[in-house]
Amino acid sequence: MKYAVDRIEDNIVIIEDIETKEKEEILITDIVGQVHEGSIIIKKDNIYVCDIEEEEVRRKKLREKLERLKNLKDN
């Protein structure tokens, strides 16, 4: 399953399932890798792992979408 990190409050990470939009709370210590708001996390065998490559792909798509919207506004 893939999750996006919604926010971090103390040692609790609120994650959102990318497909269902359901939110869960997990401990920051349960995540392998450096986590921050916006991180993409994959759950494998009850282990949460940061997926840096997927995060970069999603950020690139969002930047491209923002640029397209800016261009529409300017025209």
C-alpha positions as CSV (number, residue, x, y, z in Angstrom):
1,M,0.0,0.0,0.0
2,K,1.1,3.6,-0.7
3,Y,0.7,6.4,1.7
4,A,1.4,10.1,1.7
5,V,2.5,11.8,4.9
6,D,-0.2,14.3,5.8
7,R,1.5,15.7,8.9
8,I,3.8,14.9,11.8
9,E,2.8,15.7,15.4
10,D,5.5,14.9,17.9
11,N,6.3,11.2,17.3
12,I,3.0,10.5,15.5
13,V,2.8,10.5,11.7
14,I,-0.6,10.9,10.1
15,I,-0.6,9.1,6.8
16,E,-3.2,9.0,4.0
17,D,-3.8,6.0,1.8
18,I,-3.2,7.4,-1.7
19,E,-6.1,5.3,-3.2
20,T,-8.8,5.3,-0.5
21,K,-7.9,8.7,1.2
22,E,-8.3,7.0,4.6
23,K,-6.0,8.3,7.3
24,E,-4.0,6.4,9.9
25,E,-1.7,7.3,12.7
26,I,1.6,5.5,13.1
27,L,4.7,6.0,15.2
28,I,7.6,7.8,13.5
29,T,9.9,5.0,14.7
30,D,7.9,2.5,12.6
31,I,9.1,4.2,9.4
32,V,12.4,3.3,7.7
33,G,14.1,6.4,6.3
34,Q,13.9,10.1,6.8
35,V,10.2,11.1,6.8
36,H,8.7,14.6,6.4
37,E,5.4,16.1,5.4
38,G,4.7,15.0,1.8
39,S,6.9,11.9,2.0
40,I,5.6,8.8,0.1
41,I,5.6,5.7,2.2
42,I,5.1,2.1,1.1
43,K,4.0,-0.6,3.5
44,K,5.7,-3.9,2.9
45,D,5.3,-6.9,5.3
46,N,4.1,-4.5,8.1
47,I,7.1,-2.3,7.6
48,Y,6.8,1.3,6.4
49,V,9.6,2.5,4.1
50,C,10.1,5.9,2.5
51,D,9.9,5.8,-1.3
52,I,12.1,8.7,-2.4
53,E,11.8,7.9,-6.1
54,E,8.0,7.9,-6.0
55,E,8.0,11.2,-4.0
56,E,10.2,12.8,-6.7
57,V,7.8,11.6,-9.5
58,R,4.8,13.0,-7.7
59,R,6.5,16.3,-7.0
60,K,7.5,16.6,-10.6
61,K,3.9,16.0,-11.8
62,L,2.6,18.6,-9.3
63,R,5.1,21.2,-10.5
64,E,4.2,20.5,-14.1
65,K,0.5,20.9,-13.3
66,L,1.2,24.1,-11.5
67,E,3.1,25.5,-14.5
68,R,0.2,24.6,-16.8
69,L,-2.2,26.3,-14.5
70,K,0.0,29.4,-14.4
71,N,0.2,29.5,-18.2
72,L,-3.6,29.3,-18.5
73,K,-4.0,32.2,-16.1
74,D,-1.4,34.3,-18.1
75,N,-3.2,33.7,-21.4
